[in-house]
């Protein structure tokens, strides 16, 4: 439009007659009017387009605002749950602190602390500092843990010490959850009798059974009454007790070992005992022979030799 005005201003009035000037002005006016209407139309179209875009944006913003508010409420709810859980965990931790000895004061505390440290050791080799005769039992421990080792946390409330005071050189029994632990007081403090606690002997009972040795050996075993007899070989219920010690073993009812062992296992439950065993050959009239484990000595109930 500015260009059109400039053209008009540039026309020399003297060079045009009046009629021509009027026609030219009419043409220019008509062109300007058309141009103005086109511009108005464009402005209107653009304005409607902008308005439509603006309305769409407002709708999206409103929708997003609603979603943000919902998320805010959800986050707030989750935060409340998290705070509640944190509070519960803190309370549990506080309760657990009372279950684990940190600074033992009494004899009982010292023994509980020892048991907790022993079972909570990260590796079985870390247990060596808590056991009797560590140099001697290390190879036995290596054999015992050959299939794996897992540390355990045992709470104080699950540990019961038999004696309030333990004299120097004496052993006390400790019930620790599912375990029976034998603890001895030494010049270096309390130590765990590892062999007694785990029922491990220098020569394994499994090797003894595989060998079927006729040499009398002493073993820590679990024992309970059985009901299997080999009457054809003279091992009858009238003369022998059947005692399960990994497999069926037999002990003469009239022997000292038979009488003492029966008093321990007659309740039908399993008991930790130390016995002396050897294999003996038994035969039948046909001449067929078999080797049977025979209990020839009863040492004591429990796995501690002291």
PETAJO-V93630 format. One line per field, one symbol per residue. ss: DSSP state (@ for helix, = for strand, . for the rest). phi: phi as a letter, one per 40 degrees, with the letter a starting at -180 (. if undefined). burial: # if it has 9 or more other ideal C-beta (glycine too) atoms within 8 Angstrom, else .. Layout:
BEGIN
ss=???
phi=???
burial=???
END
This chain:
BEGIN
ss=.@@@@@@@@@..@@@..@@@@@@@@@@@@@@@@@@@@@@@@@@@@@@@@@@@@@@@@@@@@@@@@@@@@@@@@@@@@@@@@@@@@@@@@@@@@@@@@.........@@@@@@@@@@@@@@...@@@@@@@=..@@@@@@@@@@@...........@@@===.........======..========..====.@@@@@......@@@@@@@.....=========....=@@@.=....=====...=====...@@@@@@@@@@.....=============.....=============.....
phi=.ccccccccccccccbcccccccccccccccccccccccccccccccccccccccccccccccccccccccdccccccccccccccccccccccccdccbcbbcbcccdcccddccccccdcbccccdcbbcfdcccdccccccccchbbcbbbcdcbbbccbcbbcdgcbbcbcbfcbbbbbbcbcchcbcccccccgbbdbccccccccfccccbbbcbcbacbbbbbccbgccccbbccbcbgacbbbcccccccccccccbccgccbcabbbbacbcbbbdcgcbacbcbcbabcacgbccb
burial=...#..##..#....#....#..##..#..##..##...........................................................#...##.....#.#############..#..##.###.#..##.###..#........###..#.#....#...#######..########...########.###...#..##.......#########...##..#.#...#######..######.#.######.##.....#########..#.#.....##########..###..
END
